[in-house]
Amino acid sequence: MSDVIQLAYFAVAVVFILGLKAMSSPVSARKGIVWAGYAMVAATLITLLKPGMENYGLMITAIVLGGAVAWWSGKVVKMTDMPQMVAIYNGMGSGAAAAIAALEFARGSMHGSFAATLAVLGALIGSVAFSGSCIAFAKLQGIMTKAWRLPAQNVVNVALAGIALVLGGAIIFGSTPASEMVIAFFVVALALGAILTSPIGGADMPVVISLLNAFTGLAVGFEGYVLGNPALIVAGIVVGASGTLLTQLMAKAMNRPIKNIIFTPITGAAAGGGEAIGGSMKELSALDGASVMRYASKVIIVPGYGMAVAGAQHKVWEMAQLLEEGGVEVVFAIHPVAGRMPGHMNVLLAEAGVPYDKIFDLEEINADFPQADVALVIGANDVVNPVARTDKSSPIYGMPILNVDMAQNVIVVKRGQGAGYSGIENALFFKDNCRMLYGSAQQIIGEVITHVKALEV
């Protein structure tokens, strides 16, 4: 029976990996998600069939309650709230891994073993990812509106990490650990995750979410070894590896080392430096904006978090379709870290029905901006800020950006004259070829649509 179960776990792992592989293509992504989901369901059922399993009532109750909550929240969540849902779901996974380790510590059966070492590492990483994901959720949900940073932030981080490692070593190599020691270990690990994540601002949040996801996968993989569950080991390693690669790619897209994102995050305080920006912001009416785009040959639309907050993706696509009917070429440009999670803008545009062949990433579209008559920026800030190319004193200097400022005309839809989530002033807004359309993206794009329709008459 044991050999049959191990073989079943292997088959499930293969299906899971194939499902993840299918997600690399927009055409097969939905199918891949279904495959991976069915694989996880199968792994759960196989685990219930393992010899010696107990407490079936509790396990089935937990599965039913957890599945019901996940199904309901997945059905009702708005696409604009997807980042915080991803953050809290990720936190639940890491929290579960830490809870598994806590139970194993309570049993006291892993003294001095390799499994005990992996349990401690999984508990540490899982606890950090859990509290960090909760902080990320609070920031994205608007519950936590400021980036909190301690006076000696990095010293505290190192100290807490050191204390957690010492306590973890005592749990591994000491006698049966006292409950007070285990509790202290988890309190320190949870505090470390919260303090690490609290200073992170919106500019760095996509990378942090990806990093926390990698942490969760690693913790799950370690605890899978502790439990002797191949499905958890494979799923954890795959998620941890893919999350790590994605984190590296996104950090590269920002030209910011991961250590800088964690230890010197971009916040309003950090953004206080930089060269002074001359000129003034010049406002544009919705009618003038509609006219400029209606009679253009090519319009490049750059969506950002402002579009997501306003839920304006459907209006934006409606406007793009009207312009195309009038003979205007319209495409979309996406920066790798636009929004609040990896692929945030791609998901929103896909949900609105924008064809995949109209969506281009930074490397594909940047050379086209000088030939564009209009670049329409909707709620984006750092990813279009030209100081990243010119101002060495800026926190975002060296970050690859979309060359929006090189378009013939730039129109920026923005709620106000603030510096944006990261606190860095955007030199683009003060350039001679840039005009501002103030207001919510939903309202402003609606007005532009009305004027475009009137111009057709």
C-alpha positions as CSV (number, residue, x, y, z in Angstrom):
1,M,0.0,0.0,0.0
2,S,2.9,2.3,0.8
3,D,4.5,1.8,-2.6
4,V,1.1,2.5,-4.3
5,I,0.8,5.8,-2.4
6,Q,4.3,6.9,-3.2
7,L,3.7,6.2,-6.9
8,A,0.4,8.2,-6.7
9,Y,2.3,11.1,-5.1
10,F,4.8,11.0,-8.0
11,A,2.0,11.0,-10.6
12,V,0.3,14.0,-8.8
13,A,3.6,15.8,-8.8
14,V,4.1,15.4,-12.5
15,V,0.6,16.7,-13.2
16,F,1.2,19.6,-10.9
17,I,4.5,20.6,-12.7
18,L,2.9,20.2,-16.1
19,G,0.1,22.5,-14.9
20,L,2.5,25.2,-13.8
21,K,4.4,24.8,-17.1
22,A,1.1,25.4,-19.0
23,M,0.7,28.8,-17.2
24,S,3.7,30.1,-19.1
25,S,1.5,30.7,-22.1
26,P,-1.7,32.9,-22.1
27,V,-3.4,30.5,-24.3
28,S,-2.9,27.5,-22.0
29,A,-2.9,29.3,-18.6
30,R,-6.4,28.5,-17.6
31,K,-5.9,24.8,-18.4
32,G,-2.7,24.8,-16.4
33,I,-4.4,26.3,-13.4
34,V,-7.1,23.6,-13.5
35,W,-4.5,20.8,-13.8
36,A,-2.5,22.2,-10.9
37,G,-5.7,22.5,-8.8
38,Y,-6.8,19.0,-9.5
39,A,-3.3,17.7,-8.7
40,M,-3.5,19.4,-5.2
41,V,-7.0,17.9,-4.6
42,A,-5.7,14.5,-5.6
43,A,-2.7,14.9,-3.2
44,T,-5.0,15.7,-0.4
45,L,-7.2,12.6,-1.1
46,I,-4.0,10.4,-1.3
47,T,-2.9,11.8,2.1
48,L,-6.2,10.8,3.7
49,L,-5.7,7.2,2.4
50,K,-2.2,6.8,4.0
51,P,-2.1,4.0,6.6
52,G,-2.1,5.1,10.2
53,M,-3.9,8.4,9.5
54,E,-6.2,9.6,12.4
55,N,-8.6,12.4,13.2
56,Y,-10.4,12.1,9.8
57,G,-13.3,14.2,11.2
58,L,-11.0,17.1,12.0
59,M,-9.2,16.9,8.7
60,I,-12.3,16.7,6.6
61,T,-13.9,19.5,8.5
62,A,-10.8,21.7,7.9
63,I,-10.8,20.8,4.2
64,V,-14.5,21.6,3.8
65,L,-14.3,24.9,5.8
66,G,-11.1,26.0,4.1
67,G,-12.3,25.1,0.6
68,A,-15.7,26.9,1.2
69,V,-14.0,30.1,2.4
70,A,-11.5,30.0,-0.6
71,W,-14.3,29.3,-3.1
72,W,-16.5,32.1,-1.7
73,S,-13.6,34.7,-1.5
74,G,-12.5,33.7,-5.0
75,K,-15.9,34.3,-6.4
76,V,-16.6,37.7,-4.8
77,V,-13.1,39.3,-4.9
78,K,-12.7,42.3,-7.2
79,M,-9.9,42.1,-9.8
80,T,-8.5,45.3,-8.2
81,D,-8.3,43.6,-4.8
82,M,-6.4,40.6,-6.2
83,P,-3.0,41.6,-4.9
84,Q,-4.1,41.6,-1.3
85,M,-5.9,38.3,-1.7
86,V,-2.8,36.8,-3.2
87,A,-0.8,38.2,-0.2
88,I,-3.2,36.8,2.5
89,Y,-3.5,33.4,0.7
90,N,0.3,33.2,0.6
91,G,0.3,34.0,4.3
92,M,-2.0,31.2,5.0
93,G,0.3,28.7,3.3
94,S,3.3,29.8,5.2
95,G,1.4,29.9,8.4
96,A,0.3,26.3,7.9
97,A,3.9,25.3,7.3
98,A,4.9,27.0,10.6
99,A,2.0,25.3,12.4
100,I,3.2,21.9,11.2
101,A,6.6,22.5,12.7
102,A,5.0,23.7,16.0
103,L,3.1,20.4,16.2
104,E,6.3,18.4,15.5
105,F,8.1,20.3,18.2
106,A,5.3,19.5,20.7
107,R,5.8,15.8,20.0
108,G,9.5,16.0,20.8
109,S,10.4,13.2,18.4
110,M,13.0,15.0,16.3
111,H,15.8,15.7,18.8
112,G,19.1,16.3,17.0
113,S,17.9,15.0,13.7
114,F,18.2,16.3,10.2
115,A,14.4,16.5,10.1
116,A,14.5,18.7,13.2
117,T,16.9,21.1,11.4
118,L,14.5,21.3,8.4
119,A,11.5,21.7,10.8
120,V,13.2,24.7,12.5
121,L,14.2,26.3,9.2
122,G,10.7,25.8,7.8
123,A,9.2,27.2,11.0
124,L,11.4,30.3,10.8
125,I,10.9,31.0,7.1
126,G,7.2,30.2,7.4
127,S,6.6,32.5,10.3
128,V,8.5,35.3,8.7
129,A,6.5,34.8,5.5
130,F,3.2,34.6,7.4
131,S,3.6,37.9,9.4
132,G,5.2,39.6,6.4
133,S,2.3,38.6,4.1
134,C,-0.2,39.9,6.7
135,I,1.6,43.2,6.7
136,A,1.6,43.2,2.9
137,F,-2.2,42.5,3.0
138,A,-2.8,45.4,5.4
139,K,-0.8,47.8,3.2
140,L,-2.6,46.8,0.0
141,Q,-6.0,46.8,1.7
142,G,-5.4,50.3,3.0
143,I,-5.5,49.2,6.6
144,M,-1.9,50.2,7.1
145,T,-1.4,53.5,5.2
146,K,2.2,54.4,6.3
147,A,5.5,52.7,5.9
148,W,6.8,52.2,9.5
149,R,10.6,52.2,10.0
150,L,12.4,51.8,13.3
151,P,15.3,54.1,14.1
152,A,17.8,51.3,13.9
153,Q,15.8,49.1,11.6
154,N,18.6,47.0,10.1
155,V,20.2,46.4,13.5
156,V,16.9,45.2,14.9
157,N,16.4,42.9,11.9
158,V,19.9,41.3,12.3
159,A,19.3,41.0,16.1
160,L,16.0,39.3,15.7
161,A,17.3,36.9,13.1
162,G,20.2,36.1,15.4
163,I,18.0,35.4,18.4
164,A,15.7,33.2,16.2
165,L,18.6,31.2,15.0
166,V,19.9,30.7,18.6
167,L,16.5,29.6,19.8
168,G,16.2,27.3,16.8
169,G,19.6,25.8,17.5
170,A,18.5,25.2,21.1
171,I,15.4,23.4,19.9
172,I,17.4,21.2,17.6
173,F,20.3,20.2,19.8
174,G,18.9,20.7,23.3
175,S,16.9,18.3,25.3
176,T,13.1,18.1,24.6
177,P,12.4,21.9,24.1
178,A,10.3,23.6,26.7
179,S,7.1,25.2,25.5
180,E,8.3,28.6,26.6
181,M,11.4,28.2,24.3
182,V,9.2,27.2,21.3
183,I,6.8,30.1,22.0
184,A,9.7,32.5,22.2
185,F,11.1,31.2,18.9
186,F,7.8,31.8,17.1
187,V,7.2,35.2,18.7
188,V,10.7,36.4,17.5
189,A,10.2,34.9,14.0
190,L,6.8,36.5,13.6
191,A,8.2,39.9,14.8
192,L,11.0,39.6,12.3
193,G,8.6,39.1,9.4
194,A,6.5,42.1,10.5
195,I,9.4,44.4,11.1
196,L,11.1,43.4,7.8
197,T,8.0,44.2,5.8
198,S,6.6,47.3,7.5
199,P,9.0,49.8,5.8
200,I,8.3,48.5,2.3
201,G,6.5,51.0,0.1
202,G,4.4,50.6,-3.0
203,A,7.3,50.8,-5.4
204,D,8.9,47.7,-3.9
205,M,5.7,45.8,-3.1
206,P,5.6,43.5,-6.2
207,V,9.0,42.2,-5.6
208,V,8.3,41.7,-1.9
209,I,5.1,39.7,-2.6
210,S,7.1,37.5,-5.0
211,L,9.8,37.0,-2.4
212,L,7.3,36.1,0.3
213,N,5.8,33.6,-2.1
214,A,9.3,32.0,-2.6
215,F,9.7,31.9,1.2
216,T,6.3,30.0,1.6
217,G,7.3,27.5,-1.0
218,L,10.6,26.8,0.7
219,A,8.9,26.4,4.1
220,V,6.3,24.0,2.7
221,G,9.1,22.0,1.0
222,F,11.0,21.7,4.3
223,E,7.9,20.6,6.3
224,G,7.0,18.1,3.5
225,Y,10.3,16.4,4.2
226,V,9.5,16.4,8.0
227,L,6.1,14.8,7.3
228,G,7.5,12.4,4.6
229,N,5.0,13.8,2.1
230,P,6.5,13.9,-1.5
231,A,3.7,16.0,-2.8
232,L,4.5,18.8,-0.3
233,I,8.2,18.5,-1.1
234,V,7.7,18.8,-4.8
235,A,5.1,21.6,-4.6
236,G,7.2,23.5,-2.1
237,I,10.4,23.2,-4.1
238,V,8.7,24.2,-7.4
239,V,6.9,27.2,-5.8
240,G,10.1,28.2,-4.0
241,A,12.3,28.0,-7.1
242,S,9.8,29.8,-9.4
243,G,9.2,32.5,-6.8
244,T,12.9,33.0,-6.4
245,L,13.5,33.3,-10.1
246,L,10.5,35.7,-10.5
247,T,11.9,37.8,-7.6
248,Q,15.3,38.0,-9.3
249,L,13.7,39.0,-12.6
250,M,11.6,41.7,-11.0
251,A,14.5,43.0,-9.0
252,K,16.5,43.2,-12.2
253,A,13.6,45.0,-13.9
254,M,14.0,47.7,-11.1
255,N,17.8,47.5,-11.2
256,R,17.7,47.2,-7.4
257,P,19.4,44.3,-5.6
258,I,17.1,42.3,-3.4
259,K,19.1,43.3,-0.3
260,N,18.4,46.9,-1.1
261,I,14.7,46.2,-1.4
262,I,14.7,44.6,2.0
263,F,17.1,46.8,3.9
264,T,16.8,50.1,2.2
265,P,13.3,50.2,0.7
266,I,12.0,53.1,-1.3
267,T,9.8,55.2,0.9
268,G,8.8,58.9,1.1
269,A,11.6,59.5,3.5
270,A,14.2,57.8,1.3
271,A,12.9,59.7,-1.7
272,G,13.6,63.1,-0.2
273,G,16.8,63.6,-2.1
274,G,17.3,64.0,-5.8
275,E,17.8,67.0,-8.1
276,A,15.2,69.8,-8.1
277,I,12.7,69.6,-10.9
278,G,11.9,72.8,-12.7
279,G,8.7,73.8,-14.6
280,S,5.1,73.3,-13.8
281,M,2.4,70.8,-14.4
282,K,0.1,71.8,-17.3
283,E,-3.5,70.7,-17.2
284,L,-5.5,69.4,-20.2
285,S,-9.3,69.1,-20.6
286,A,-10.9,65.8,-21.4
287,L,-12.1,67.3,-24.8
288,D,-8.6,68.3,-25.8
289,G,-7.3,64.9,-24.7
290,A,-9.9,63.1,-26.8
291,S,-9.1,65.3,-29.8
292,V,-5.3,64.6,-29.6
293,M,-5.9,60.9,-29.4
294,R,-8.7,60.7,-32.0
295,Y,-6.6,62.3,-34.7
296,A,-3.3,60.5,-33.8
297,S,-1.8,57.7,-35.9
298,K,-0.5,55.7,-32.9
299,V,-1.4,55.8,-29.2
300,I,0.5,53.8,-26.6
301,I,-1.4,53.3,-23.3
302,V,0.6,52.7,-20.1
303,P,-1.7,51.4,-17.3
304,G,-0.6,51.7,-13.6
305,Y,-2.0,51.3,-10.1
306,G,-4.3,54.3,-10.6
307,M,-6.2,52.4,-13.2
308,A,-6.5,49.4,-10.9
309,V,-7.8,51.5,-8.0
310,A,-10.4,53.2,-10.1
311,G,-11.4,49.8,-11.8
312,A,-11.1,51.6,-15.1
313,Q,-9.7,48.8,-17.3
314,H,-13.1,48.2,-19.0
315,K,-13.5,51.9,-19.8
316,V,-9.9,52.0,-21.1
317,W,-10.5,49.1,-23.5
318,E,-13.8,50.7,-24.6
319,M,-11.9,53.9,-25.4
320,A,-9.2,52.0,-27.2
321,Q,-11.8,50.2,-29.4
322,L,-13.4,53.5,-30.3
323,L,-10.0,54.9,-31.4
324,E,-9.2,51.8,-33.4
325,E,-12.6,52.2,-35.2
326,G,-11.4,55.6,-36.2
327,G,-8.2,54.3,-37.7
328,V,-5.8,54.9,-34.7
329,E,-3.3,52.2,-33.8
330,V,-3.6,51.5,-30.1
331,V,-1.3,49.2,-28.1
332,F,-0.6,48.7,-24.4
333,A,2.8,48.9,-22.6
334,I,3.4,47.1,-19.4
335,H,6.3,47.5,-17.0
336,P,7.4,44.3,-15.1
337,V,6.7,45.9,-11.7
338,A,3.6,48.0,-12.6
339,G,0.8,47.6,-10.1
340,R,1.0,45.9,-6.7
341,M,1.8,42.3,-7.7
342,P,3.6,40.4,-10.5
343,G,1.5,40.6,-13.6
344,H,-1.1,42.8,-12.0
345,M,-1.7,45.0,-15.1
346,N,-1.7,42.0,-17.4
347,V,-4.4,40.4,-15.3
348,L,-6.6,43.5,-15.3
349,L,-6.3,44.0,-19.1
350,A,-7.1,40.4,-19.8
351,E,-10.1,40.6,-17.5
352,A,-11.3,43.6,-19.6
353,G,-10.9,41.6,-22.8
354,V,-7.8,43.2,-24.3
355,P,-6.2,40.8,-26.8
356,Y,-2.8,39.5,-25.8
357,D,-1.3,40.6,-29.1
358,K,-1.9,44.3,-28.1
359,I,0.0,44.0,-24.8
360,F,3.8,44.5,-24.9
361,D,6.4,44.5,-22.2
362,L,9.1,47.0,-21.7
363,E,11.7,45.5,-24.0
364,E,9.3,45.0,-26.8
365,I,7.7,48.5,-26.8
366,N,10.3,51.0,-25.6
367,A,11.7,51.6,-29.1
368,D,8.2,52.5,-30.4
369,F,7.7,55.6,-28.1
370,P,9.5,58.1,-30.3
371,Q,7.2,57.1,-33.2
372,A,4.0,57.4,-31.0
373,D,1.9,60.5,-31.4
374,V,0.4,60.0,-27.9
375,A,1.5,58.1,-24.8
376,L,-1.4,57.9,-22.4
377,V,-0.3,57.2,-18.8
378,I,-3.1,56.0,-16.5
379,G,-2.0,56.1,-12.8
380,A,1.6,55.0,-13.3
381,N,4.5,56.9,-11.6
382,D,7.9,55.4,-11.0
383,V,7.9,53.1,-14.1
384,V,7.7,56.2,-16.3
385,N,9.9,58.6,-14.4
386,P,12.8,59.9,-16.5
387,V,15.0,60.7,-13.5
388,A,15.8,57.0,-13.5
389,R,17.9,57.7,-16.5
390,T,19.4,61.1,-15.5
391,D,19.5,61.7,-11.7
392,K,22.2,59.6,-9.9
393,S,21.0,60.9,-6.5
394,S,17.5,59.4,-7.1
395,P,16.6,56.2,-5.3
396,I,15.3,54.8,-8.6
397,Y,18.4,55.8,-10.7
398,G,19.3,53.0,-13.1
399,M,15.9,51.4,-13.1
400,P,14.7,50.5,-16.6
401,I,11.6,52.6,-17.4
402,L,9.1,52.9,-20.2
403,N,10.3,55.7,-22.5
404,V,7.1,57.6,-22.3
405,D,8.7,61.0,-22.3
406,M,10.0,60.3,-25.8
407,A,6.5,60.3,-27.3
408,Q,5.4,63.3,-29.3
409,N,2.6,64.0,-26.7
410,V,2.2,62.6,-23.2
411,I,-1.2,62.7,-21.4
412,V,-1.2,61.6,-17.8
413,V,-4.4,60.7,-15.9
414,K,-3.8,61.3,-12.2
415,R,-6.0,61.9,-9.2
416,G,-3.9,64.8,-8.0
417,Q,-0.6,66.5,-7.9
418,G,1.0,64.3,-5.2
419,A,4.3,62.5,-5.7
420,G,2.8,59.0,-5.8
421,Y,3.0,56.0,-3.5
422,S,6.8,55.9,-3.3
423,G,7.1,59.6,-2.6
424,I,9.4,60.3,-5.6
425,E,8.5,63.4,-7.7
426,N,8.0,62.5,-11.3
427,A,9.9,64.8,-13.7
428,L,7.8,63.6,-16.6
429,F,4.8,65.6,-15.3
430,F,6.8,68.8,-15.7
431,K,8.0,68.3,-19.3
432,D,6.9,70.5,-22.2
433,N,5.2,67.7,-24.1
434,C,3.3,66.4,-21.1
435,R,-0.3,67.4,-20.1
436,M,-2.3,66.3,-17.0
437,L,-5.8,65.0,-16.8
438,Y,-6.8,65.3,-13.2
439,G,-9.4,63.0,-11.6
440,S,-10.3,59.3,-11.1
441,A,-9.4,57.2,-14.2
442,Q,-12.9,55.8,-14.3
443,Q,-14.5,59.3,-14.5
444,I,-11.8,60.9,-16.8
445,I,-11.7,58.0,-19.3
446,G,-15.5,58.1,-19.4
447,E,-15.5,61.8,-20.3
448,V,-12.8,61.1,-23.0
449,I,-15.1,58.4,-24.5
450,T,-18.0,60.8,-24.6
451,H,-15.9,63.3,-26.5
452,V,-14.4,60.8,-28.9
453,K,-17.9,59.6,-29.8
454,A,-19.0,63.3,-30.4
455,L,-16.0,63.8,-32.7
456,E,-17.2,60.8,-34.8
457,V,-20.5,62.6,-35.5
